[in-house]
Amino acid sequence: MRTIGSGRAGGVCQAGGLLLVETLRVSGLGREQSQALSGWRRPRATHDPGKIVTDPVVTLALGGDCLADVAGAAAVTRVVRASSS
């Protein structure tokens, strides 16, 4: 994604982010990551540890450079989960 006037370009476009998230889902890597990190999950936790790790990775791939950019990655993930339901 290119931001006008900043001269920066992201690693991939929004569609690429969607592709990354969908690849995680289809390959089962996201599920495996969640299972591997399940020991870190507290009994009453609502957030999946695998998703917590995945969102910043997708953010970096989309060209994000700060934690505030994670909201964009979370939105991409929600779209994928809603479309696959």
All heavy atoms as an XYZ file, in Angstrom:
599
protein
N       0.854     -1.158      0.000
C       0.000      0.000      0.000
C       0.901      1.222      0.000
O       1.823      1.309      0.779
C      -0.883     -0.044      1.238
C      -1.714      1.143      1.395
S      -2.798      1.208      2.849
C      -2.499     -0.233      3.750
N       0.631      2.153     -0.839
C       1.446      3.360     -0.928
C       0.666      4.518     -0.315
O      -0.501      4.714     -0.592
C       1.792      3.675     -2.365
C       2.687      4.891     -2.495
C       3.240      5.009     -3.890
N       4.153      3.924     -4.169
C       5.439      3.929     -3.881
N       5.951      4.958     -3.269
N       6.200      2.916     -4.186
N       1.347      5.251      0.542
C       0.751      6.433      1.141
C       1.214      7.645      0.358
O       2.412      7.854      0.194
C       1.190      6.563      2.616
O       0.870      5.345      3.280
C       0.489      7.706      3.293
N       0.294      8.449     -0.126
C       0.632      9.597     -0.951
C       1.416     10.609     -0.122
O       1.013     10.972      0.970
C      -0.629     10.252     -1.534
C      -1.333      9.260     -2.452
C      -0.307     11.542     -2.260
C      -2.649      9.729     -2.979
N       2.552     11.010     -0.647
C       3.347     12.040     -0.001
C       4.362     11.526      1.009
O       5.252     12.242      1.401
N       4.260     10.293      1.439
C       5.203      9.818      2.452
C       6.400      9.118      1.828
O       7.429      8.975      2.463
C       4.517      8.868      3.427
O       4.249      7.632      2.808
N       6.242      8.613      0.604
C       7.341      7.914     -0.038
C       7.544      6.502      0.485
O       8.499      5.836      0.143
N       6.651      6.021      1.329
C       6.767      4.673      1.878
C       5.814      3.745      1.146
O       4.738      4.140      0.743
C       6.381      4.654      3.360
C       7.337      5.369      4.232
C       6.905      5.339      5.680
N       6.002      4.244      5.962
C       5.081      4.268      6.905
N       4.936      5.321      7.649
N       4.300      3.238      7.117
N       6.219      2.504      1.007
C       5.341      1.490      0.413
C       5.324      0.293      1.341
O       6.339     -0.086      1.899
C       5.849      1.081     -0.956
N       4.153     -0.295      1.539
C       4.033     -1.466      2.380
C       4.572     -2.691      1.676
O       4.820     -2.693      0.482
N       4.775     -3.764      2.458
C       5.287     -5.002      1.887
C       4.313     -5.610      0.895
O       4.697     -6.136     -0.138
N       3.047     -5.555      1.186
C       2.015     -6.086      0.302
C       0.797     -5.173      0.394
O       0.677     -4.374      1.300
C       1.598     -7.523      0.703
C       2.717     -8.492      0.481
C       1.148     -7.589      2.140
N      -0.110     -5.311     -0.547
C      -1.328     -4.509     -0.508
C      -2.350     -5.162      0.420
O      -2.109     -6.228      0.974
C      -1.884     -4.336     -1.908
S      -2.418     -5.890     -2.647
N      -3.497     -4.549      0.595
C      -4.542     -5.106      1.465
C      -4.955     -6.504      1.016
O      -5.203     -7.374      1.826
C      -5.763     -4.178      1.491
C      -5.522     -2.872      2.183
C      -5.410     -3.016      3.689
O      -5.854     -3.976      4.276
N      -4.779     -2.036      4.312
N      -5.034     -6.708     -0.286
C      -5.390     -8.036     -0.795
C      -4.327     -9.050     -0.406
O      -4.631    -10.200     -0.117
C      -5.556     -7.991     -2.309
N      -3.076     -8.613     -0.372
C      -1.992     -9.495      0.063
C      -2.140     -9.864      1.523
O      -1.853    -10.994      1.926
N      -2.588     -8.923      2.343
C      -2.843     -9.210      3.757
C      -3.950    -10.225      3.913
O      -3.862    -11.152      4.726
N      -4.983    -10.070      3.109
C      -6.083    -11.026      3.115
C      -5.584    -12.409      2.690
O      -5.943    -13.427      3.284
C      -7.198    -10.544      2.189
C      -8.466    -11.375      2.154
C      -9.141    -11.386      3.514
C      -9.410    -10.810      1.112
N      -4.718    -12.424      1.689
C      -4.133    -13.680      1.233
C      -3.295    -14.339      2.326
O      -3.348    -15.551      2.517
C      -3.292    -13.439     -0.021
C      -2.629    -14.666     -0.632
C      -3.681    -15.663     -1.105
C      -1.735    -14.253     -1.778
N      -2.510    -13.550      3.066
C      -1.718    -14.094      4.164
C      -2.601    -14.735      5.233
O      -2.339    -15.858      5.687
C      -0.883    -12.985      4.819
C       0.335    -12.507      4.075
C       0.917    -11.282      4.777
C       1.374    -13.599      4.000
N      -3.638    -14.033      5.630
C      -4.540    -14.542      6.669
C      -5.275    -15.783      6.184
O      -5.415    -16.772      6.919
C      -5.529    -13.442      7.114
C      -6.564    -13.993      8.071
C      -4.771    -12.297      7.764
N      -5.725    -15.763      4.947
C      -6.440    -16.919      4.387
C      -5.504    -18.116      4.261
O      -5.907    -19.260      4.502
C      -7.036    -16.546      3.025
C      -7.948    -17.585      2.438
C      -9.226    -17.799      3.231
O      -9.547    -17.015      4.136
O      -9.923    -18.783      2.927
N      -4.241    -17.887      3.915
C      -3.259    -18.973      3.828
C      -3.039    -19.599      5.194
O      -2.942    -20.828      5.316
C      -1.927    -18.451      3.257
O      -2.172    -17.922      1.953
C      -0.891    -19.550      3.178
N      -2.971    -18.780      6.233
C      -2.844    -19.305      7.594
C      -4.029    -20.202      7.938
O      -3.868    -21.270      8.522
C      -2.766    -18.163      8.611
C      -1.452    -17.424      8.714
C      -1.616    -16.177      9.580
C      -0.385    -18.325      9.286
N      -5.221    -19.757      7.552
C      -6.429    -20.520      7.878
C      -6.476    -21.836      7.108
O      -6.682    -22.898      7.688
C      -7.681    -19.698      7.564
C      -8.975    -20.376      8.023
C     -10.191    -19.618      7.546
N     -10.362    -19.657      6.108
C     -10.860    -20.712      5.440
N     -11.211    -21.799      6.081
N     -10.993    -20.667      4.132
N      -6.265    -21.780      5.795
C      -6.388    -22.959      4.950
C      -5.305    -23.991      5.248
O      -5.561    -25.190      5.280
C      -6.370    -22.555      3.455
C      -6.257    -23.756      2.544
C      -7.599    -21.745      3.120
N      -4.083    -23.514      5.496
C      -2.971    -24.436      5.757
C      -3.048    -25.072      7.139
O      -2.374    -26.071      7.393
C      -1.633    -23.700      5.619
O      -1.484    -22.763      6.658
N      -3.846    -24.497      8.016
C      -3.927    -25.023      9.376
C      -2.838    -24.474     10.284
O      -2.778    -24.815     11.459
N      -1.982    -23.613      9.748
C      -0.890    -23.056     10.538
C      -1.413    -22.203     11.692
O      -0.885    -22.263     12.799
C       0.041    -22.230      9.651
C       1.305    -21.688     10.307
C       2.152    -22.826     10.847
C       2.100    -20.875      9.312
N      -2.449    -21.446     11.449
C      -3.042    -20.632     12.516
C      -3.587    -21.486     13.640
O      -3.400    -21.185     14.827
N      -4.248    -22.579     13.281
C      -4.797    -23.503     14.282
C      -3.674    -24.155     15.079
O      -3.731    -24.259     16.301
C      -5.663    -24.545     13.574
C      -6.421    -25.459     14.469
C      -7.390    -26.369     13.702
N      -6.841    -26.961     12.486
C      -7.141    -26.569     11.231
N      -7.988    -25.593     11.035
N      -6.595    -27.152     10.194
N      -2.621    -24.583     14.373
C      -1.472    -25.208     15.036
C      -0.781    -24.217     15.970
O      -0.356    -24.585     17.069
C      -0.472    -25.732     14.004
C      -0.983    -26.902     13.193
C      -1.166    -28.154     14.045
O      -0.376    -28.383     14.972
O      -2.120    -28.899     13.772
N      -0.666    -22.984     15.529
C      -0.044    -21.955     16.355
C      -0.877    -21.714     17.612
O      -0.329    -21.583     18.704
C       0.108    -20.664     15.562
C       0.819    -19.572     16.300
C       0.992    -18.345     15.439
O       0.344    -18.181     14.410
N       1.869    -17.464     15.853
N      -2.181    -21.682     17.469
C      -3.056    -21.500     18.625
C      -2.919    -22.651     19.611
O      -2.873    -22.442     20.831
C      -4.513    -21.384     18.175
O      -4.689    -20.196     17.443
N      -2.833    -23.876     19.095
C      -2.662    -25.030     19.968
C      -1.309    -25.011     20.664
O      -1.204    -25.336     21.844
C      -2.832    -26.326     19.177
C      -4.252    -26.589     18.761
C      -4.384    -27.810     17.865
O      -3.394    -28.393     17.450
N      -5.623    -28.180     17.571
N      -0.260    -24.618     19.935
C       1.081    -24.578     20.516
C       1.177    -23.533     21.630
O       1.914    -23.727     22.597
C       2.113    -24.288     19.429
N       0.431    -22.445     21.480
C       0.473    -21.377     22.473
C      -0.638    -21.493     23.518
O      -0.773    -20.608     24.364
C       0.388    -20.015     21.779
C       1.549    -19.669     20.855
C       1.254    -18.393     20.088
C       2.835    -19.535     21.645
N      -1.417    -22.556     23.487
C      -2.553    -22.696     24.404
C      -2.115    -22.743     25.868
O      -2.892    -22.394     26.757
C      -3.374    -23.928     24.065
O      -2.610    -25.101     24.269
N      -0.890    -23.157     26.144
C      -0.393    -23.161     27.510
C      -0.283    -21.765     28.101
O      -0.282    -21.599     29.324
N      -0.193    -20.753     27.252
C      -0.101    -19.375     27.708
C      -1.474    -18.762     27.963
O      -1.571    -17.680     28.532
C       0.612    -18.532     26.651
C       2.058    -18.852     26.545
C       2.617    -19.831     25.784
C       3.128    -18.224     27.230
N       3.969    -19.839     25.942
C       4.314    -18.861     26.828
C       3.194    -17.178     28.148
C       5.547    -18.476     27.308
C       4.429    -16.803     28.605
C       5.582    -17.447     28.197
N      -2.514    -19.447     27.526
C      -3.869    -18.891     27.652
C      -4.422    -19.139     29.042
O      -4.431    -20.261     29.538
C      -4.776    -19.537     26.610
C      -6.114    -18.895     26.523
C      -6.926    -19.487     25.400
N      -8.093    -18.663     25.170
C      -8.750    -18.617     24.045
N      -8.355    -19.355     23.029
N      -9.789    -17.851     23.917
N      -4.903    -18.096     29.665
C      -5.515    -18.223     30.986
C      -6.922    -18.784     30.828
O      -7.547    -18.634     29.784
C      -5.547    -16.871     31.681
C      -4.138    -16.348     31.913
C      -4.166    -15.126     32.776
N      -2.841    -14.571     32.862
C      -2.098    -14.635     33.952
N      -2.562    -15.222     35.028
N      -0.899    -14.100     33.960
N      -7.436    -19.443     31.871
C      -8.745    -20.111     31.755
C      -9.887    -19.211     31.282
O     -10.741    -19.651     30.535
C      -9.006    -20.615     33.178
C      -7.658    -20.739     33.793
C      -6.815    -19.667     33.165
N      -9.928    -17.967     31.697
C     -11.047    -17.091     31.321
C     -10.674    -16.096     30.231
O     -11.396    -15.130     29.984
C     -11.542    -16.357     32.563
C     -12.107    -17.327     33.600
C     -12.597    -16.623     34.796
N     -13.637    -15.676     34.379
C     -14.494    -15.119     35.182
N     -14.469    -15.397     36.455
N     -15.374    -14.269     34.735
N      -9.592    -16.318     29.539
C      -9.139    -15.399     28.489
C     -10.084    -15.436     27.297
O     -10.621    -16.479     26.947
C      -7.737    -15.764     28.041
N     -10.267    -14.292     26.681
C     -11.128    -14.219     25.495
C     -10.320    -14.131     24.206
O     -10.854    -14.370     23.135
C     -12.070    -12.999     25.573
O     -11.287    -11.819     25.717
C     -13.020    -13.129     26.745
N      -9.048    -13.783     24.310
C      -8.211    -13.614     23.118
C      -7.378    -14.858     22.867
O      -6.783    -15.425     23.775
C      -7.307    -12.397     23.262
C      -8.058    -11.127     23.433
N      -8.803    -10.567     22.422
C      -8.219    -10.316     24.495
C      -9.375     -9.457     22.854
N      -9.035     -9.283     24.115
N      -7.340    -15.274     21.617
C      -6.562    -16.432     21.205
C      -5.090    -16.044     21.098
O      -4.756    -15.096     20.384
C      -7.092    -16.920     19.851
C      -6.294    -18.060     19.280
O      -5.674    -18.810     20.055
O      -6.302    -18.209     18.049
N      -4.184    -16.755     21.783
C      -2.761    -16.403     21.716
C      -2.198    -16.477     20.298
O      -1.327    -15.680     19.934
C      -2.072    -17.438     22.606
C      -3.138    -18.059     23.417
C      -4.429    -17.861     22.690
N      -2.686    -17.389     19.485
C      -2.220    -17.485     18.105
C      -2.557    -16.236     17.307
O      -1.761    -15.749     16.515
N      -3.748    -15.696     17.519
C      -4.161    -14.475     16.824
C      -3.376    -13.277     17.338
O      -3.022    -12.383     16.575
C      -5.656    -14.235     16.998
C      -6.147    -13.054     16.199
C      -7.643    -12.919     16.291
C      -8.182    -11.759     15.521
N      -7.346    -10.598     15.370
N      -3.074    -13.270     18.622
C      -2.297    -12.174     19.202
C      -0.919    -12.094     18.547
O      -0.392    -11.014     18.302
C      -2.173    -12.345     20.727
C      -3.543    -12.143     21.375
C      -1.157    -11.374     21.316
C      -3.596    -12.528     22.835
N      -0.344    -13.241     18.222
C       0.966    -13.271     17.566
C       0.833    -12.973     16.072
O       1.682    -12.300     15.486
C       1.644    -14.647     17.786
C       2.889    -14.796     16.959
C       1.954    -14.840     19.262
N      -0.244    -13.431     15.463
C      -0.423    -13.284     14.019
C      -0.706    -11.841     13.595
O      -0.187    -11.387     12.574
C      -1.570    -14.192     13.537
O      -1.255    -15.536     13.887
C      -1.770    -14.093     12.043
N      -1.499    -11.101     14.357
C      -1.867     -9.734     13.970
C      -0.659     -8.822     13.749
O      -0.598     -8.123     12.728
C      -2.834     -9.114     14.978
C      -4.257     -9.592     14.786
O      -4.534    -10.257     13.770
O      -5.106     -9.297     15.652
N       0.329     -8.790     14.656
C       1.499     -7.932     14.374
C       2.295     -8.382     13.152
O       2.861     -7.549     12.443
C       2.347     -8.039     15.639
C       1.411     -8.480     16.704
C       0.371     -9.309     16.015
N       2.315     -9.681     12.878
C       3.033    -10.183     11.701
C       2.361     -9.674     10.427
O       3.031     -9.202      9.503
C       3.114    -11.720     11.726
C       3.658    -12.263     10.423
C       3.957    -12.189     12.899
N       1.047     -9.760     10.373
C       0.309     -9.263      9.205
C       0.481     -7.750      9.096
O       0.635     -7.209      8.002
C      -1.182     -9.660      9.277
C      -1.986     -9.003      8.168
C      -1.328    -11.169      9.211
N       0.487     -7.059     10.236
C       0.690     -5.613     10.243
C       2.024     -5.240      9.610
O       2.107     -4.330      8.789
C       0.631     -5.070     11.680
O      -0.658     -5.339     12.214
C       0.886     -3.579     11.717
N       3.075     -5.947      9.991
C       4.392     -5.681      9.406
C       4.405     -5.967      7.907
O       5.009     -5.231      7.134
C       5.462     -6.504     10.109
C       5.789     -6.075     11.536
C       6.749     -7.069     12.167
C       6.357     -4.677     11.557
N       3.734     -7.036      7.490
C       3.678     -7.371      6.068
C       2.942     -6.296      5.270
O       3.263     -6.050      4.108
C       3.005     -8.721      5.873
N       1.964     -5.650      5.909
C       1.211     -4.583      5.238
C       1.927     -3.240      5.282
O       1.421     -2.246      4.790
C      -0.175     -4.440      5.878
C      -1.135     -5.601      5.640
C      -2.398     -5.418      6.459
C      -1.455     -5.738      4.178
N       3.109     -3.215      5.896
C       3.879     -1.983      5.940
C       3.686     -1.176      7.197
O       4.128     -0.034      7.284
N       3.035     -1.737      8.202
C       2.848     -1.032      9.461
C       4.174     -0.864     10.185
O       5.074     -1.679     10.058
N       4.275      0.208     10.944
C       5.517      0.448     11.665
C       5.300      0.767     13.135
O       6.228      1.136     13.830
C       6.329      1.546     10.997
C       5.566      2.852     10.881
O       4.402      2.906     11.306
O       6.151      3.818     10.367
N       4.069      0.633     13.618
C       3.821      0.846     15.038
C       2.634     -0.010     15.469
O       1.880     -0.514     14.650
C       3.571      2.313     15.348
S       2.047      2.965     14.672
N       2.477     -0.190     16.772
C       1.423     -1.055     17.282
C       0.025     -0.525     16.980
O      -0.923     -1.301     16.918
C       1.595     -1.281     18.781
C       2.768     -2.169     19.160
C       2.891     -2.268     20.670
C       2.618     -3.547     18.548
N      -0.113      0.760     16.756
C      -1.424      1.308     16.410
C      -1.913      0.772     15.069
O      -3.113      0.733     14.802
C      -1.373      2.826     16.381
N      -0.990      0.321     14.221
C      -1.367     -0.225     12.917
C      -1.975     -1.616     13.017
O      -2.500     -2.133     12.044
C      -0.149     -0.278     11.994
C       0.369      1.109     11.645
O      -0.429      2.063     11.686
O       1.569      1.232     11.338
N      -1.921     -2.251     14.190
C      -2.469     -3.596     14.364
C      -3.979     -3.603     14.120
O      -4.543     -4.597     13.683
C      -2.119     -4.163     15.756
C      -2.840     -5.457     16.038
C      -0.618     -4.361     15.866
N      -4.644     -2.496     14.354
C      -6.093     -2.425     14.132
C      -6.439     -2.753     12.686
O      -7.444     -3.411     12.414
C      -6.619     -1.047     14.503
N      -5.615     -2.344     11.750
C      -5.855     -2.672     10.338
C      -5.737     -4.156     10.084
O      -6.531     -4.742      9.352
N      -4.757     -4.803     10.691
C      -4.594     -6.242     10.530
C      -5.752     -6.990     11.173
O      -6.241     -7.984     10.644
C      -3.271     -6.702     11.135
N      -6.206     -6.512     12.310
C      -7.342     -7.150     12.975
C      -8.596     -7.051     12.121
O      -9.391     -7.982     12.052
C      -7.572     -6.517     14.344
N      -8.762     -5.938     11.425
C      -9.921     -5.777     10.545
C      -9.864     -6.765      9.389
O     -10.877     -7.356      9.016
C      -9.986     -4.343     10.007
N      -8.681     -6.972      8.821
C      -8.525     -7.954      7.738
C      -8.877     -9.339      8.246
O      -9.581    -10.102      7.596
C      -7.081     -7.933      7.171
C      -6.852     -9.111      6.238
C      -6.820     -6.634      6.451
N      -8.427     -9.683      9.451
C      -8.707    -10.995     10.028
C     -10.199    -11.183     10.249
O     -10.742    -12.247      9.988
C      -7.941    -11.165     11.360
O      -6.563    -10.926     11.121
C      -8.117    -12.548     11.921
N     -10.883    -10.141     10.728
C     -12.325    -10.254     10.954
C     -13.066    -10.482      9.644
O     -14.021    -11.256      9.587
C     -12.849     -8.991     11.648
C     -12.603     -8.966     13.137
C     -13.398     -7.865     13.805
N     -13.048     -6.532     13.329
C     -12.056     -5.800     13.806
N     -11.290     -6.252     14.762
N     -11.820     -4.599     13.315
N     -12.652     -9.850      8.568
C     -13.290    -10.030      7.255
C     -13.125    -11.475      6.814
O     -14.071    -12.095      6.347
C     -12.687     -9.057      6.214
C     -13.134     -9.432      4.815
C     -13.082     -7.626      6.537
N     -11.933    -12.033      6.973
C     -11.688    -13.411      6.558
C     -12.532    -14.369      7.376
O     -13.160    -15.277      6.839
C     -10.179    -13.772      6.690
C      -9.965    -15.261      6.521
C      -9.384    -12.994      5.697
N     -12.565    -14.190      8.678
C     -13.353    -15.085      9.528
C     -14.837    -14.977      9.232
O     -15.544    -15.971      9.246
C     -13.063    -14.796     10.995
C     -11.673    -15.256     11.369
C     -11.427    -15.182     12.826
N     -10.075    -15.690     13.086
C      -9.425    -15.524     14.184
N      -9.985    -14.865     15.169
N      -8.225    -16.003     14.334
N     -15.318    -13.780      8.945
C     -16.736    -13.610      8.625
C     -17.074    -14.246      7.299
O     -18.132    -14.878      7.144
C     -17.092    -12.118      8.603
N     -16.184    -14.158      6.323
C     -16.463    -14.723      5.003
C     -16.344    -16.240      4.984
O     -16.944    -16.908      4.151
C     -15.545    -14.113      3.944
O     -14.209    -14.494      4.189
N     -15.572    -16.805      5.911
C     -15.405    -18.260      5.923
C     -16.449    -18.956      6.790
O     -16.520    -20.171      6.831
C     -14.004    -18.630      6.409
O     -13.831    -18.213      7.755
N     -17.287    -18.193      7.488
C     -18.326    -18.783      8.346
C     -19.524    -19.221      7.562
O     -19.853    -18.795      6.556
C     -18.775    -17.778      9.395
O     -17.706    -17.407     10.201
